[in-house]
Amino acid sequence: MRWQIVTGSPESVKAQAIVFGVFEDLDFTPLAEGKKLAESARQIRFKGKPGEAFFAFDLFGAPAKHLLAVGLGTRGALGPDGLRAASALAVRKLHERFLKEVALALPLDADSPQARSEAISALTEGLLLANERFGRYKTGEETPYDGLHACRILVPKRKPEYEEGARRGEVLARATLFARTLVSEPSNVLTPARMAEEAKKLAKEYGFTLKVYDEEACEKMGMGAYLAVARGSKNPPRFIHLSYRPKGARFRLGLVGKGLTFDSGGLSLKPADNMGAMKSDMAGSAAVLGAMKAIGELKPAVAVEAVMAMAENMPGGSAYRPGDILTSMSGKTIEVLNTDAEGRLTLADALAYVQRQKVDAVVDLATLTGACVVALGPDYAGAMGNDQAFLDEVLAAAKGSGDLIWPLPLPEAYGKYIKSAVADVANISRIRGGGALTAGLFLKHFVDEGTPWVHLDIAGPALREEDGIDSHKAEGSGAGVRTLARLALSKGA
């Protein structure tokens, strides 16, 4: 979809439809037929609350245009998240009428240039993210509707921050859509080798340095935990390392993404119900690749080392077994109690590897535990870490990004639940409760003392079971992309 920033009255803008934002005071006075619209709103009990919308076709423009009123809530409470949600809702409503061109009249006249930039960035994200659907495998429709083609964004006065903010919003949205597509692809298409190809394309486009390691190379580096997980599949693993190293960078950020392109559970086989959703077990790596796409476009002054240990967890004849003891890249040994706790094994070696790149801090993202979904539901990711200051930075980057992230504790006392009698650590807890926390404590075993580290468990939002605010049912959400990109921008400021 093409976007354009314009000035003028809503009536003067050329478009099939106008989206007009309305607060709870139901003030339609900027429109010529404002009194009639306010009366129509009251008749249908439209209160201007977030999530509300109605069409008024016959009351706007000559010839008549589709007018969509979208609720914004109270004036003092509107921020980037509200604007993103309002524009995404507008797109969904406009799709119901198969429209192609729209103009948006939402309040963007904030007090400061930064606030105006953030506002239009969020609005642009909502537009683009809600407009695109993953439908490449659908056939049969003669003329499928392909969404909005053009959008004009009304601003009170042309200012540089509007153009800059809208461009940044488009970059973040495109990077998120890239990650969504990777997660939405079926596992027979999106294999470890295919992920390596996607990384290769990004490296070529943005000048990143790329290293892709095969089994032999990983074995030489001592990645016994990662390779054990990959043994049961005929699709060979690929360990991917992308580097972005701009001149003058004073901070080096490590990003690690869980990369199970399919997780059957291995010999600890998952139930058949909903196993197909395990194509999304590489959503952490998709988020890292998406963030690298945004970083390549925005070029922050921070070095980034992005690592993805791609594999399939399958119950083949060479599959690893419960009771096995694995030696990780760090030299620590792991007792396998359940082969379906495989992601943390691949992350153990990925964390060890990325720390050898002399990073100053590390963020890992993983669809790691169902326990996190039980705790926080389908929309929130859980955040854990060993350094409160760095955790606060990650949470600050998430605020207003569209990613919902909630901090969780890492209680040292729970470490007793993953102690092993025969190895340094067990790969699952011996109790049912607190599974997200004990998984985080397992990963902490593989983070060096003094390295700030944050773990994001994105199991809930990674693949949508129903529509999200700006994401779609049965598709990947791109959870984490915007947070990582904004973190990189903040560290390079």
ZINOR-V323481 format. One record per backbone hydrogen bond with DSSP energy under -0.5 kcal/mol. NH is the residue of the N-H (numbers start at 0). CO is the residue of the C=O. E is the energy in kcal/mol with one decimal. If there is no record, write none. Layout:
BEGIN
nh: {NH:NH}
co: {CO:CO}
e: {E:E}
END
This chain:
BEGIN
nh: {1:3:5:5:11:12:12:14:15:16:17:18:19:19:20:21:23:25:27:30:33:36:37:38:39:40:41:42:43:44:45:46:50:51:53:55:58:59:64:65:66:67:67:68:68:69:70:71:71:72:76:77:77:82:83:84:85:86:87:88:89:90:91:92:93:94:95:96:97:98:101:102:103:104:104:105:109:115:116:117:118:119:120:121:122:123:124:125:126:127:128:129:130:131:134:137:148:149:150:151:152:152:153:153:154:161:162:163:164:165:166:167:168:169:170:171:172:173:174:175:176:177:178:179:180:181:182:183:184:188:189:190:194:195:196:197:198:199:200:201:202:203:204:205:206:207:208:210:212:217:218:219:220:221:222:223:223:226:227:228:229:230:230:231:232:235:237:238:239:239:240:241:242:243:248:249:252:252:253:254:255:256:257:258:259:260:260:261:263:265:266:267:268:269:274:276:277:278:279:280:281:282:284:285:286:287:288:289:290:291:292:293:294:295:296:297:298:301:302:303:304:305:305:306:306:307:308:309:309:310:312:313:315:315:318:319:322:323:325:327:327:330:333:334:335:335:336:340:344:345:346:347:348:349:350:351:352:353:354:355:355:356:357:358:359:360:361:362:363:364:365:367:372:373:374:375:376:379:380:381:382:383:385:386:390:391:392:393:394:395:396:397:398:400:401:404:405:407:413:414:415:416:417:418:424:425:426:429:434:437:438:439:440:441:442:443:444:444:445:446:447:450:451:451:453:454:455:456:456:457:457:461:463:467:473:474:475:476:480:483:484:485:486:487:488:489:490:491:492}
co: {148:150:3:152:8:8:9:12:100:100:65:102:17:67:104:69:72:22:25:27:30:32:33:34:35:36:37:38:39:41:40:44:70:48:68:66:55:56:59:15:64:17:65:53:66:19:51:21:47:47:73:73:74:78:79:80:81:82:83:84:85:86:87:88:89:90:91:93:94:93:149:16:151:18:102:103:107:111:112:113:114:115:116:117:118:119:120:121:122:123:124:125:126:127:132:134:99:99:1:101:3:150:103:151:5:158:158:159:160:161:162:163:164:165:166:167:168:169:170:171:172:173:174:175:176:177:178:179:180:185:185:188:190:191:192:193:194:195:196:197:198:199:200:201:202:202:242:240:238:213:214:215:216:218:217:221:326:222:223:224:225:226:227:228:229:233:309:212:237:307:210:305:208:303:245:300:250:302:360:304:362:306:364:308:280:258:310:310:312:312:319:264:266:263:271:273:274:275:276:277:278:279:257:281:282:283:284:285:286:287:288:289:290:291:292:293:294:299:250:243:252:241:303:254:304:239:256:237:307:258:261:311:231:313:315:227:335:320:333:325:331:327:325:424:323:333:334:337:341:341:342:343:344:345:346:347:348:349:350:351:352:353:354:353:251:251:451:253:453:255:455:365:368:369:370:371:372:375:403:456:405:454:452:452:386:387:388:389:390:391:392:393:394:397:397:402:380:382:410:411:412:413:414:415:332:417:334:416:431:433:434:435:436:437:438:439:440:441:442:443:445:447:359:449:361:383:363:381:454:365:455:457:474:470:463:471:179:461:477:479:480:481:482:483:484:485:486:487:489}
e: {-2.7:-1.8:-0.5:-2.6:-0.9:-0.7:-0.8:-0.6:-0.5:-0.8:-2.9:-2.9:-0.6:-2.7:-2.2:-2.8:-2.1:-2.1:-1.0:-2.4:-1.6:-2.3:-2.4:-2.0:-2.5:-2.5:-2.0:-2.2:-1.8:-1.1:-2.9:-0.5:-0.6:-2.0:-1.8:-2.4:-0.8:-0.7:-2.6:-2.1:-0.6:-3.1:-0.6:-2.8:-0.6:-2.3:-2.8:-2.4:-0.9:-3.1:-0.7:-0.7:-0.8:-2.1:-2.7:-2.3:-2.3:-2.4:-2.1:-2.5:-2.3:-2.0:-2.0:-2.3:-2.6:-2.2:-1.1:-1.2:-1.6:-1.6:-1.7:-2.0:-2.8:-3.5:-0.5:-0.5:-1.8:-2.4:-2.4:-2.6:-2.2:-2.2:-1.9:-2.3:-2.2:-2.3:-2.3:-2.4:-2.1:-2.4:-2.9:-1.9:-1.3:-1.1:-0.9:-1.7:-2.8:-1.9:-2.3:-2.3:-3.3:-0.5:-2.7:-0.6:-2.3:-1.4:-1.0:-2.5:-2.4:-2.4:-2.2:-2.3:-2.5:-2.2:-2.4:-2.6:-2.4:-2.9:-2.2:-2.1:-2.8:-2.1:-1.9:-2.6:-2.3:-1.7:-2.2:-2.4:-1.6:-1.5:-2.9:-1.3:-2.2:-1.8:-1.7:-2.2:-2.2:-2.0:-2.1:-1.9:-2.5:-2.2:-2.3:-2.6:-1.4:-0.7:-2.2:-2.3:-3.0:-2.4:-2.5:-1.8:-1.3:-1.2:-2.3:-2.1:-0.8:-2.2:-1.2:-1.4:-1.4:-0.9:-0.8:-0.6:-1.5:-0.8:-1.6:-2.3:-0.6:-3.1:-2.5:-2.7:-2.6:-2.8:-1.5:-0.7:-0.5:-3.2:-3.0:-2.9:-2.4:-2.2:-2.6:-0.7:-1.5:-1.0:-2.0:-0.6:-2.4:-0.8:-0.5:-1.1:-1.6:-2.8:-2.1:-1.3:-2.4:-1.5:-2.1:-1.3:-0.6:-2.0:-2.1:-2.2:-2.3:-1.8:-2.6:-2.7:-2.7:-2.2:-1.9:-2.0:-2.7:-2.4:-1.3:-2.9:-2.6:-1.6:-2.4:-2.9:-2.8:-3.2:-0.6:-3.1:-0.5:-2.4:-0.8:-2.3:-1.0:-2.3:-2.5:-0.8:-0.6:-0.6:-2.0:-0.7:-3.9:-2.0:-2.7:-0.6:-2.8:-1.5:-2.7:-2.7:-3.1:-0.5:-0.7:-1.5:-0.7:-1.8:-2.3:-1.6:-1.2:-1.9:-3.2:-1.6:-2.3:-2.6:-1.7:-0.9:-1.0:-1.3:-1.2:-0.5:-3.4:-1.0:-2.3:-2.5:-2.5:-2.4:-2.4:-1.8:-0.7:-2.2:-2.1:-2.7:-2.7:-0.5:-2.6:-2.0:-2.3:-2.4:-1.7:-0.6:-2.6:-2.5:-1.5:-2.1:-2.5:-2.2:-2.1:-1.8:-1.5:-2.4:-0.5:-0.7:-2.9:-3.3:-1.7:-2.1:-1.1:-1.7:-1.4:-1.0:-1.1:-2.9:-2.2:-1.5:-0.6:-2.3:-1.7:-1.6:-2.3:-2.0:-2.0:-2.0:-1.0:-1.0:-2.2:-1.7:-0.5:-2.0:-0.7:-0.7:-2.1:-3.5:-2.8:-2.6:-0.6:-2.1:-0.9:-1.5:-2.9:-1.2:-2.4:-1.4:-0.6:-2.2:-1.8:-2.5:-2.4:-2.4:-2.3:-2.4:-2.3:-2.2:-2.3:-1.4:-0.7}
END
